[in-house]
């Protein structure tokens, strides 16, 4: 899945840390558990993405966060290009 941060007229990709492996799961401390399957995410009745997206934002440093907790992969955080701050993520 590709995530982008946006505010006003600016849209930037959210990028994983350089050491993250292709296909590596993005984590958020405090939200452990099994990943949703593709079918669960795509199921319009479950509305998983509609529930998650309102709480995905970048912080003042451009770090992608869910409910204020950084999204991580590899040994670092996922960051919006050009460190786009205080932006919505979708």
N, C-alpha and C positions, 0 to 999 in steps of 0.2 A: 504494500500500500504506500502511496506517496502522500505525504503531508505537506501542506503549505501554510505559511503564516501570512496574514494580511491585515492591513489597516489602511483606511482611506483609499488611495489609489495605488498602493504598493502591495505586490505579492512576491513572496520569496519562498524557496524550498526550505524545508526543515531537514537538516543533514545529520546523519549519525556520526559518532566519532570516527576518526580515520582507522582505528584498529578494530572496529566492529566487522564481523564476518557477514557475508551475504546470507540473508535468510535468518540472521540472529534475531531472537525475540527482544523487543524493546520492553524494558521493565519500568516499573514505578514503585518505589519503596512503599511498603504498607498495603499494596494491592496484589498480593501473591495469589496464585491459583492457576488452574488450567486455562490455557488460551482458548478463546472461542473458535469454533471451527468456521470454515468458509461459509458453510450452509447457515450457521447461526447468525453470522454477520449479515449475510445477504437476505435473510428472512425478514421481510418487511413487518411481520407481526411482532417480532421481538424488539425491533427498533433500537438495537444496541448502539448504533452510531448516533442516532438522534439523542440518546441519553448521555453519551460520552462527549460529543463535540462541544456543547456549551461550556464545559469545564476545561477544555484544552486551550491554553493561552501561552504566550511567551512572557517571561518576566522582564524586569528592567534591563537584564543583560542579554536578552534574546534567547534564553534557554527555554526549550519547550517543557511545559509543565501540565500536569493533570491535577486539578484541585490544589495548585500551589506546590506540588511535589515534582521535581525534575524527572523527565523521561530519560532513561539511561540505556546504553548498550556498550559492549566492550568495556573500556575503563573510564568512560566519560559520559557526558550529557549530550543529548540531541539539541542542536542549536540552529536557529533560523539564519539563512545567509545574511551577511552584512549585520548580523546581530539585531535584526528587526525586533524592537522591544514593544511590550504591551500590545501584542497583536493577537487576534483570534486565529485558531488553527482549525483547518478543515482538510 
